Amino acid sequence: MDFPQLNRYPEIFACPSCQEELALEDQRIQCLSCEAVFPVDNGIPLLLASNEGQTQHVTDIVKAFYEENPFPNYDDLDSKQSLIEKARRGVFARLLDEQIPKGARVLEVGCGTGQLTNFLGIHWNRQVFGSDLCLNSLRLAKAFRDKSGIKNAEFVQMNLFKPAFRAGAFDIVISNGVLHHTSDPLGAFLSISRLVKPGGCIVIGLYNRIGRLTTDLRRVLFRLSGNRLRVLDAHMRNRNYNETRKRAWFMDQYKHPQESKHSYDEIIDWFESNGFEFLFSIPKIDSAPFSENEKLFEPHGKGTKLARLATQLEMLLTGGVDGALFIMIGLKVK
């Protein structure tokens, strides 16, 4: 059977339809309770279950978008070393790698082509899982993993509203740039947050309601100009980016079929209403520069409403860098 992970980690997997035990049967995965059957695609378990109504409609639209536009792509990466170098240039990924404990069990929800999952799976004997709707992206992720000999990264096709893992299975759950592409971001947060064990952490990245106004303006200008003004986006002017990478960024930022925007106050309320303590944010709430030595998983003050508003206005005034994505980290206290 081309999915030994189910035998290695039987305690963390669960049927996405009913949350009961899964087993390997005749080259496929079967639920021992509801008898749902799931295929395996070259080592990638397709543990995909449908939700209902408008949520599933949007899920289908987003899935189709990323099947055609995998993000990010691997065109500028040809080895494990090049992935390490790229990730460490980003500082945030380096800090995650340095500060997520040795041996931790990590899930990246909405991993796309799995660059962060693969990077975190290189060192420290962690168990790192990447899940995504898009099979095309997961195939790219697994192909890079296999070519690079990365031992501790696994990939699963999954609908985040119907997780294929048991509650409390993970020390760290990461979902960066994903929840705002669902029809129900709060519902998506509630779904993945239950996968964090008590004492574990959740890391979520979302578009900021105020900071992203510059992106909204550029989107209008691009549409009116027939995309001839794409140079207004700094990524389109970056000479270190090839055309495939530029297209992937442009499509993800300006042509995505589903997007919502959020605030610091809103996410702090999500945390506090659901058993999480706020730890850290990027950009930092006190507007201090983000340094190369930040402690991501240590408590920091959540600031005042005025301080949080000021931070978001600064995001706007600096042009909505990197799509005005902001990151919030919370500790599960109950």
N, C-alpha and C positions, 0 to 999 in steps of 0.2 A: 504493500500500500504506500502510495506516494504522499503520505501525510503523517509521519511518525510523531509530530508534535502532540497529537491527541493522546497518544500513549505516554509521552513524556510528561505532559501537564494535564492530566485528566481532571484535576481539581479546579481548573479555571474555566474550562469550556462549558457552555450550556446551549441547549437548543434555542435559537433566536425566536422560535414560535411560542414555546411554552416554558423555557428555562429549565428543562429537565436534562437528564444525562444523555450524552452522545456516545456512539460507538462506531467503530469501523466495521463495515459489513460489505463484502463483495466489491471492493474497490470504490466504495462510496461511504458517506457518513449518514448514519441514521439515528433518529431520536428514539430512545427506548420507551418513551411514553406516548407521544402523539404520532409516532411512526413517520414523521416528516423525513424526507430523504434529500441529501445535499451532495452534489458532485464535487470532484476535485479537479482543478485544471493545472496540470504540470506542477503539483505540489502546493497550489494555492487553494485552500478550501473555500468553496463558494457558499458561505453561510449567510445567504441573503434572504431575508424574510420581508414581506411587504407590510406597510402600515396602511391606513385607510384614508379615503377622502382627499381633501386638498393637500394634506401633508404628503401623501404618496404621489400625487400629481406633480408637485414641485420636485420631489425626490427624483422622479423619472426625468424631468426636464434637466435638472442639474447633472444627473448621471450621463445623459446624452451629450451635454456640453463638454464634460471632461473626457468622455470617450474620444471625442474629436479633437480636444485641446488639452492634452496632458500637461500638468503644471506641478512643479517646475520640470524642465526637460534635462536630459543628461548630456546634451551635445558638447558641453565644455568640460566633461569629466570622462577620463579614460582609465582611472585606476583608483584603488583604495586611497592612495596617498593624495591624489588630486582632490578627492572628496574631503579628506581630513583638512587639507590646506584651505579649501573653500569655506568649510564650516567654521574653522577657527578664525578666519578673517571677519566673520559676522559677529564675534564676541558673545552674543547671546547663546548660540549653540555651544561655544567653547565652555561658557560658564555652566550650562546644563550638564555637559559631559564631565566637568570637574566636580560638580556639586551633587549630582544624583549618586547616591551611595553605591559602592561595590555590591554586586549581587541583587540589586533592586529589580523588581518586576515592573516594566514600563509599558504603557499602551499609548500609541499615537493614533488618535481618531481623526480620520480624514488625512491620511498620510500622503495622498497624492502618489508621486513617483518614489516616495520612500527615502528621500535623501537624509532626512533627520533620523529616521528609524535605523537606516544602515549605519549612519555615523555613530549613534549612541550604542549600536550593537558591536562596535569594533573592539572596545576596551572594557575592562572592569568586570568581566564575567556576568554581565546583566542578562536578563531575559527580556528582550524588547520585541514588541508586537506592533505592526502597523496595519491598520484597517482602513478600507476605503470602499466606496461604491463602485469605482471605475476599474474594471478588470484590465483594461489597456494599461492604465498607470501601474497597477500592481505587477503586471508582467514585466514592465520596465524595471520596477524596483527589485523583483526577484532575480532578473537576469543580471543586474549589476551586482547584487549580493553574491550570486553563484560565481560570476567571473572574478570577483575580488576576494573570494574565500572568507566572507564574513560569517562567523559561526553563530552569533547570538541575535540575529534578526529574523523574524518570521512575518509572513504577510497573509492577511485574511480579507476576503470580500465580505463586507458587512454593512447593513443599514444602521446608522447610529441610533435610530429610534427603536430598533429591535436588536440589541446587543447579543453577540454570540459568546458572551463571557458571564461568569457569575458575579453577583454583587460582592464588592469588597475584594476583588481579585488582584488589584494593582496598588503598588506603592505610589506610583506617579501616573496620572492620566494627562496627556497633552493634546490639545485641539486648537491649533493656531490657524486662524483665517478660515474657519469652517462653519461655525454655528450661524454666522450672518448670511450664509447661503442656503439656509433652510427656511421653511415657511413658519416655523415655530422655534425661534432661538432659545427661549426659556425652557420649552419642553425638551429641546435637544440637550440643554445643560443638565436638566434634571435626570435625563436618561443616562448620560455618561458619568455624572457625578456619583451615581450609586455604585459605579465600578471601583471607586477609590476606597481603600480600606481606612478605618479610623487611624488617625496619625499620619495618613498619606496626604499627598498634595495634588491639586488640579492646576493646570496651566492653560489658560484660554486667551486667544487673541481675536479681537473683533475690530471692525471699522468704527471709528469715532464719529459721533453725530455732528460735532462741530468741525473737527479737523478735516473731515472728508469733503467739506463744501468746495474746496479748490478742485478736487477730483471731479465732483459733480459739474463744476463749471467747464473744466476741460472736456468732459464727456459731451456736453452740449456743443462746444466749439468744434469738436471732431466730427460730430454728426452733421452740423451745418456746413462744414467744409469738405465733406466727403472724405474725412480722415487725412486731409492734406496738411493739417497743422499738428501732426503727431510729435513734431520736434518740441512742442511745448512741454512734453513729459521728459524729464531728465534721463530716464532709462532709454528712451529712443535716441538720445544723443550720445550715449555711452559707447565709446569706440572699442571697449573691451567685450561688448556683447555681440554675438553673432545674430544673424537675422532670425533664426529659429527662436532664440531666447527672447529677442525683442517682441516677436509675435506672441509668444506665450504670455509675456507680461501684459501686452496691450489687450489681448483677448480677456484675460482674467480680470483686469482692472476696469475696462471700459465697455466690454460686450457681454458681461455675465448676465444671464437671464433672471437671477434672483439675488437680491442684496438687501440687507437691513443695516441700520446704524445705531450705535449704542453709546452710553455715557459711563463715566466712572461711577457716578452715584447709582446707576441702574445695576451694575455688576456687583458693587458692594452689597446692595440689597439682595441680589441673587445669593451671594455667599451667606450673608447673615440669616437669611430666611430658611436656609437649607443645611445648617450645621457646619459652615465653613468660617474660618477666621481669615481675614485679609492679611497677606504677608507682604506683597511687593507688587509694584507696577512699573511698566515701561511704556511711555515716559514716566519718570518718578513724579509723584504728586506734588512734592515741594519744588518742582522745576529745577532741581539740582541736576548737573550733567550726569549722564549714565557712564560710569567708569568701568574699567576693565577688571575691577576687583569687587564688584557688587556681590552681596550675599543674597541670592535669590530666595532662599528658603528660610530666612530669618525674619522675625516680625519687624515691620516698619509702620509708622503712623499712617493712618488713612487720610489725615488732613481734614480741613474744614470744607464745607460746600464751596466757599469762595476760592479756596486754594485749588480745589479740583476743577472749578470753572476756569481759573486762570491758566492751569496747565493745558486745558483743551483749547483755549483761545490761542495759546502759544503754538500749539500744533497747527492751527489755522494760519497764523501769521508767518510761519516758516514754510508754508506751501504744502502742507499735508504730506510730508516725507513718507515714502514707502506706503502710499495709499492711506495714510493716517490710521494705520493699524496700531492698536494699543494692547498691551499684554497685562493680564491680571493673574496673580498667583494666590491660591488659598489653601489653607490647612484644614483638613476634615477633623473636627473636634468631637463630633458625635454622629 
